[in-house]
Amino acid sequence: MTAGDTTSPAARLAGPVGAIFTSSAILTATLLSPAFTWTDSALSDLGVAADPLVALLFNGGLVVGAAIGLAYALALRPHSSALAIGYALSVLAMGLVGVFPAGTDPHFPVAIAFFLLATATVTCDGWRRRASATGRASLVLAAAHVVGWTLWSYGVRPGDGFALPELGGVVMFGAWLLALAPPSQWWWRRTSR
C-alpha cells in the first residue's frame, strides 16, 4: 500500500480473487470438454461447446470473474490512475468475451481488446516501477506474452489453435494480479514504489 491509501481490503482482494475464479472456470471447462485440445482449439471454443455446462463455465467464468475483479481498479488508483483505467478496460473486455461468444460479431474485437489491454496494463505497471524487482518481472511477463504470440504468428507452434498463446495471456495477467501488482503485494509483505 502507498502512504495514505485507504483502499478497502475487499477492493485489494478483488483482482486476485477474480483471476483465480476466472482461471479455475476456464481450466474446469477445458477438462470437461472432450472436443478441446490445447494445440488445435481456441479458448473461446469453450464458450460455444456442445455441452451447455462447458459453455456456461467458460462464458460465466469470464463474466463473473470480471464483475468480481472490477473493484480492483479502486485499489490500483492510488498507485496510478492510468494503471487503474487500463486494468478496468482489460477486465471489461474480458467479461465481454463471455457476453459475446465465438461466432458473434463483437467476439473477435473484444477478445483482441482483452489481450492488448491486459498486456498494455502489465507493461505500464512494469515500466512505471522498472527500478523494482516486481516492476522488472512485470515487464518480463508482458514481453514473454508478446514473444509467444509472435512465435505463434510465424508458425512456431504445435498446432493451429490459439489456446496456447491465449493461455500465455491468462498466465501473464493472472500472475501480475496475484503477485506483482502493487495492491497484491501486501499478501507477501513486499513493498513497491
KOLRORO-845811 format. One record per residue (C-alpha): residue in three letters; x, y, z. Coordinates in Angstrom, 1 decimal. Each point is the difference from the previous one (the first is absolute). Layout:
# KOLRORO-845811
+-----+--------+--------+--------+
! res !      X !      Y !      Z !
+-----+--------+--------+--------+
! ala !      X !      Y !      Z !
...
+-----+--------+--------+--------+
***
This chain:
# KOLRORO-845811
+-----+--------+--------+--------+
! res !      X !      Y !      Z !
+-----+--------+--------+--------+
! met !    0.0 !    0.0 !    0.0 !
! thr !    1.1 !    3.5 !   -0.6 !
! ala !    0.0 !    2.6 !    2.8 !
! gly !   -3.5 !    1.3 !    0.5 !
! asp !   -1.6 !   -2.9 !   -1.9 !
! thr !   -3.4 !   -0.6 !    1.5 !
! thr !   -1.1 !   -2.7 !   -2.5 !
! ser !   -2.1 !   -2.6 !    1.6 !
! pro !    1.4 !   -3.6 !    0.4 !
! ala !   -2.9 !   -1.2 !   -2.2 !
! ala !    1.1 !    2.2 !   -2.9 !
! arg !    3.6 !   -1.2 !    0.4 !
! leu !   -1.2 !   -3.6 !   -0.1 !
! ala !   -2.4 !    0.5 !   -2.9 !
! gly !    2.7 !   -0.3 !   -2.7 !
! pro !    1.6 !   -3.2 !    1.3 !
! val !   -3.3 !   -1.6 !    0.9 !
! gly !   -1.4 !    0.8 !   -3.5 !
! ala !    3.1 !   -1.4 !   -1.6 !
! ile !   -0.2 !   -3.2 !    2.0 !
! phe !   -3.7 !   -0.4 !   -0.7 !
! thr !    0.4 !    0.6 !   -3.8 !
! ser !    3.0 !   -2.2 !   -0.4 !
! ser !   -1.7 !   -2.8 !    2.0 !
! ala !   -3.1 !    0.2 !   -2.2 !
! ile !    2.1 !    0.0 !   -3.2 !
! leu !    2.1 !   -3.0 !    1.2 !
! thr !   -3.1 !   -1.9 !    1.1 !
! ala !   -1.7 !    0.6 !   -3.4 !
! thr !    3.1 !   -1.3 !   -1.8 !
! leu !    0.0 !   -3.2 !    2.1 !
! leu !   -3.7 !   -0.6 !   -0.6 !
! ser !    0.0 !    0.6 !   -3.7 !
! pro !    0.9 !   -3.1 !   -2.0 !
! ala !    0.4 !    2.0 !   -3.2 !
! phe !    2.5 !    2.5 !    1.5 !
! thr !    3.7 !   -0.4 !   -0.7 !
! trp !    2.8 !    2.4 !    1.0 !
! thr !    1.6 !   -0.3 !   -3.5 !
! asp !   -3.0 !    0.3 !   -2.3 !
! ser !   -2.6 !    2.0 !    1.9 !
! ala !   -0.5 !    3.5 !    1.1 !
! leu !   -1.1 !    0.7 !    3.6 !
! ser !   -3.1 !    1.7 !   -1.5 !
! asp !   -1.1 !   -3.3 !   -1.5 !
! leu !   -1.0 !   -0.9 !    3.6 !
! gly !   -2.6 !    2.8 !   -0.1 !
! val !   -1.8 !   -1.7 !   -2.8 !
! ala !    0.5 !   -3.6 !    1.0 !
! ala !   -2.7 !   -2.5 !   -0.7 !
! asp !   -0.2 !   -0.7 !    3.8 !
! pro !   -1.9 !    2.8 !    1.5 !
! leu !    1.9 !   -0.4 !    3.3 !
! val !    3.3 !    0.6 !   -1.7 !
! ala !   -1.3 !    3.1 !   -1.7 !
! leu !   -1.5 !    1.3 !    3.2 !
! leu !    3.2 !   -0.6 !    1.9 !
! phe !    2.1 !    1.8 !   -2.6 !
! asn !   -2.4 !    2.9 !   -0.7 !
! gly !   -1.3 !    0.3 !    3.5 !
! gly !    3.5 !   -0.2 !    1.4 !
! leu !    1.1 !    3.0 !   -2.1 !
! val !   -3.0 !    2.1 !    0.9 !
! val !    0.0 !   -0.8 !    3.7 !
! gly !    3.8 !    0.3 !    0.3 !
! ala !   -0.2 !    3.4 !   -1.7 !
! ala !   -2.8 !    1.1 !    2.4 !
! ile !    2.0 !   -1.1 !    3.0 !
! gly !    3.3 !    1.4 !   -1.3 !
! leu !   -1.3 !    3.4 !   -1.0 !
! ala !    0.3 !    1.5 !    3.5 !
! tyr !    3.7 !   -0.6 !   -0.2 !
! ala !    0.3 !    3.2 !   -2.1 !
! leu !   -0.8 !    1.9 !    3.3 !
! ala !    3.0 !   -1.7 !    1.6 !
! leu !    2.2 !    0.9 !   -3.0 !
! arg !   -1.1 !    3.7 !   -0.2 !
! pro !    2.2 !    1.2 !    2.9 !
! his !    3.0 !   -1.4 !   -1.8 !
! ser !   -0.8 !    1.3 !   -3.5 !
! ser !   -3.3 !    1.2 !   -1.6 !
! ala !    1.2 !   -1.2 !   -3.4 !
! leu !    0.7 !   -3.4 !    1.4 !
! ala !   -3.5 !   -0.1 !    1.6 !
! ile !   -1.6 !    1.0 !   -3.2 !
! gly !    2.0 !   -2.5 !   -2.1 !
! tyr !   -0.9 !   -2.8 !    2.4 !
! ala !   -3.7 !    0.9 !    0.1 !
! leu !   -0.1 !    0.0 !   -3.8 !
! ser !    1.8 !   -3.3 !   -0.1 !
! val !   -2.4 !   -1.7 !    2.4 !
! leu !   -3.0 !    1.5 !   -1.8 !
! ala !    1.2 !   -1.4 !   -3.3 !
! met !    0.6 !   -3.4 !    1.7 !
! gly !   -3.6 !    0.0 !    1.2 !
! leu !   -1.3 !    1.0 !   -3.5 !
! val !    1.8 !   -3.1 !   -1.4 !
! gly !   -2.4 !   -2.0 !    2.1 !
! val !   -3.0 !    2.1 !   -1.0 !
! phe !    0.8 !   -0.3 !   -3.7 !
! pro !    1.1 !   -3.6 !   -0.6 !
! ala !    2.0 !   -1.1 !   -3.1 !
! gly !   -2.0 !    0.4 !   -3.1 !
! thr !   -1.7 !    3.2 !    1.0 !
! asp !    1.2 !    3.2 !   -1.8 !
! pro !    1.4 !    1.7 !    3.1 !
! his !    1.9 !   -3.0 !    1.2 !
! phe !    3.3 !    0.5 !   -1.9 !
! pro !    0.3 !    3.7 !    0.8 !
! val !   -0.6 !   -0.5 !    3.7 !
! ala !    2.3 !   -3.0 !    0.2 !
! ile !    2.8 !    2.0 !   -1.7 !
! ala !   -0.7 !    3.0 !    2.2 !
! phe !    0.4 !   -2.2 !    3.1 !
! phe !    3.4 !   -1.4 !   -1.0 !
! leu !    1.3 !    3.4 !   -1.1 !
! leu !   -1.4 !    1.9 !    3.0 !
! ala !    1.3 !   -2.6 !    2.5 !
! thr !    3.4 !    0.1 !   -1.6 !
! ala !    0.1 !    3.8 !    0.0 !
! thr !   -1.1 !    0.1 !    3.6 !
! val !    2.7 !   -2.4 !    1.2 !
! thr !    2.6 !    1.9 !   -2.1 !
! cys !   -1.2 !    3.3 !    1.3 !
! asp !    0.4 !   -1.2 !    3.6 !
! gly !    3.4 !   -1.6 !   -0.8 !
! trp !    1.3 !    3.1 !   -1.6 !
! arg !   -1.2 !    2.3 !    2.7 !
! arg !    1.7 !   -2.2 !    2.6 !
! arg !    3.0 !   -1.2 !   -2.1 !
! ala !    2.4 !    0.8 !    2.8 !
! ser !   -1.6 !   -2.7 !    2.2 !
! ala !    0.3 !   -3.7 !   -0.4 !
! thr !   -3.8 !   -0.3 !   -0.3 !
! gly !    0.0 !    2.6 !   -2.7 !
! arg !    2.6 !   -1.8 !   -2.0 !
! ala !   -1.8 !   -3.3 !    0.5 !
! ser !   -3.2 !    1.7 !   -1.4 !
! leu !    2.0 !    1.1 !   -3.1 !
! val !    1.3 !   -3.5 !   -0.5 !
! leu !   -3.5 !   -1.5 !    0.3 !
! ala !   -1.3 !    2.5 !   -2.6 !
! ala !    2.9 !   -0.6 !   -2.3 !
! ala !   -0.4 !   -3.8 !    0.2 !
! his !   -3.6 !    0.3 !   -0.9 !
! val !    0.8 !    2.1 !   -3.1 !
! val !    2.8 !   -2.4 !   -0.9 !
! gly !   -2.4 !   -3.0 !    0.3 !
! trp !   -2.5 !    1.7 !   -2.5 !
! thr !    2.9 !    0.9 !   -2.3 !
! leu !    1.3 !   -3.5 !   -0.1 !
! trp !   -3.5 !   -1.3 !   -0.6 !
! ser !   -0.6 !    2.4 !   -2.8 !
! tyr !    3.2 !   -1.1 !   -1.7 !
! gly !   -1.1 !   -3.6 !    0.1 !
! val !    2.1 !   -1.2 !    3.0 !
! arg !   -2.8 !   -2.0 !    1.6 !
! pro !   -1.1 !   -3.5 !    0.5 !
! gly !   -3.4 !    0.5 !   -1.7 !
! asp !   -2.3 !    2.7 !   -1.5 !
! gly !   -2.0 !    0.7 !    3.2 !
! phe !    0.2 !    3.3 !    1.9 !
! ala !   -0.3 !   -1.6 !    3.4 !
! leu !    3.7 !   -0.1 !    0.9 !
! pro !    0.8 !    3.7 !   -0.7 !
! glu !   -3.3 !    0.9 !    1.6 !
! leu !    1.1 !   -2.0 !    3.1 !
! gly !    3.1 !    2.1 !    0.0 !
! gly !   -2.2 !    3.1 !    0.3 !
! val !   -2.0 !   -1.5 !    2.8 !
! val !    3.2 !   -1.0 !    1.9 !
! met !    1.5 !    3.4 !   -0.5 !
! phe !   -3.0 !    1.9 !    1.3 !
! gly !   -0.7 !   -2.4 !    2.8 !
! ala !    3.6 !   -0.1 !    1.2 !
! trp !    0.1 !    3.8 !    0.0 !
! leu !   -3.3 !    0.2 !    1.9 !
! leu !    1.0 !   -2.7 !    2.6 !
! ala !    3.6 !    1.1 !    0.7 !
! leu !    1.3 !    3.1 !   -1.8 !
! ala !   -2.6 !    2.7 !   -0.1 !
! pro !    0.5 !    2.5 !    2.8 !
! pro !   -3.2 !   -0.7 !    2.0 !
! ser !    0.6 !   -3.7 !   -0.1 !
! gln !    3.4 !    0.2 !    1.5 !
! trp !   -1.3 !    0.4 !    3.6 !
! trp !   -0.7 !   -3.7 !   -0.2 !
! trp !    3.6 !   -0.9 !    0.4 !
! arg !    1.1 !    3.2 !    1.7 !
! arg !    2.2 !    1.5 !   -2.8 !
! thr !   -0.1 !    3.7 !   -0.6 !
! ser !    0.3 !    1.8 !   -3.3 !
! arg !    0.1 !    3.6 !   -1.1 !
+-----+--------+--------+--------+
***
